[in-house]
Amino acid sequence: MKIFDLKNKKCIKNTDKPLCLLLGNFDGVHEGHLSLVDFALQEGKKHQTKVAVWTFEDHPLNIMGNGVKVLTDNDEKNEIFAQKGVDYVIYEDFSKVKNMSPLDFIKNVLIENFDCVSAVCGFNFKFGNNGSGNAELLCSEMKKAGRNAVICPPVYRMDRVVSSTEIRALLDDGMLEEAAVMLGRNYSINLPVLHGNELGRTIGIPTINQRFPENKMKPKNGIYAVKCYVGGKEYYGVANVGSRPTVNNDENDVNCETHIIGYNGWIYGENVKVCFYKRLRGERRFDDINELKSAVENDVRQTMLYFEPQK
């Protein structure tokens, strides 16, 4: 899969045209988005074209100053799109299209720039100046131009429409299992390991520390059963998302501190993927280190029972 960054002038002269374009923001690349990818791949096969995802490097709401915490960074998106069989991911320069009229967007971007024979979008897709264009307009105008467009219906999980907003709400409530149903996978981070105070090693429970990027969605503070991936191997773990009140007086200092069960290596500076499965309990302050150690040992037992209930 090839990736093109139009904002930084990495052009797409080397793409095969015409194209089938999948349009959207795709934060989370959740079950609804994956359904869109399937539709786009079908369209590509039907029209015998390559399939490209057309999107933005950053969430448009963040670009316009209305901050939103993202579910996936671009590396995560690219990995999922590549696994699905997409040919290209095109990161558009938002500043060049945000003030376009919907008709100019269709004519100048979709048709002239990309020779788009078929555009695929979700039922709630908006485009053009102030989101004045919608999926129905896209279909009608593409048809007038002798092209095609496909509007994909909503995808439901747990009797609710799958959406990035819904997933953020679930994460904010600590409902990681429900969020996984909508994502189609477990919510995760893949971040470098930072130096901490190494207190865990002194009590026989070594941990790794990772800091959430400012724009990354954090699950509700608490203790989680997780899986960790180190050096190509999978481990169970217990993760503390929060400020670690027993050893830290700054409640705004939120990070992810994880005890990787059965692992005691030194991996500072390396990226470790942590997948969140279930919130075990809330974060709390303990009277002393021994009480903290006892609680973590119980968290480890609960984690093992969660992943291996038969043992």
C-alpha angles and dihedrals in degrees: 000000000000124000123207125193108198094179090063093042098255095146129206101230089126095059121107111244143242098051141195105226126206107203128205150076097267100197104177095009083232131175091285091052092046089055088054090052090054091052091049093050089051090051091049090053092046094051095033093236138128116264121234131185110221112202146122134273092231132027108273090229089059091048090053092048098256097121119221128176110238125224097208135026122219094264090056091047093049092050093052094045091049091050090052092054102254113160101210140012112205118196105202125210101251093201090062097053106029094088097039119117112243091250093051090049092054094044102039103031109027100033107025099034100037106016086230110197093178130020121198122198142155125264091256098045115144127188143163130044110350090349090291094150124073138188094269092054090049090054096048095046095045088051091052088054092052091254134114137242132186125205111204119213124236119277118227129210123172088001092298132105110256111242139151089243091055091048092050089053091052092050090048088056093047092246096142097157091055091045089054090056090057095041094046088229138043119285110254149175127214106194140145119270112247131204113264134177090278091226090142092064091056091059096041095258107101116194140189123226125217128175122218113233112248093252097043120106112246123206117238112288111270148086119303139191104232144170119229130200117211124167092346093307129113122229134176116239148175115233128196112205107191145048099307094234095195092065103018128059096193108091090186092059096093121173141139116264114185133189106207105210112234095005125107104162131128111251105157111158094016123114115247123189114222118190117198117221111163139359106236100185145328124280115263142174117251126207095235144355094265091057089049091050091051091051093050091049088054090048088054090052091049090049093052090049090050095052098032107026093164094061 
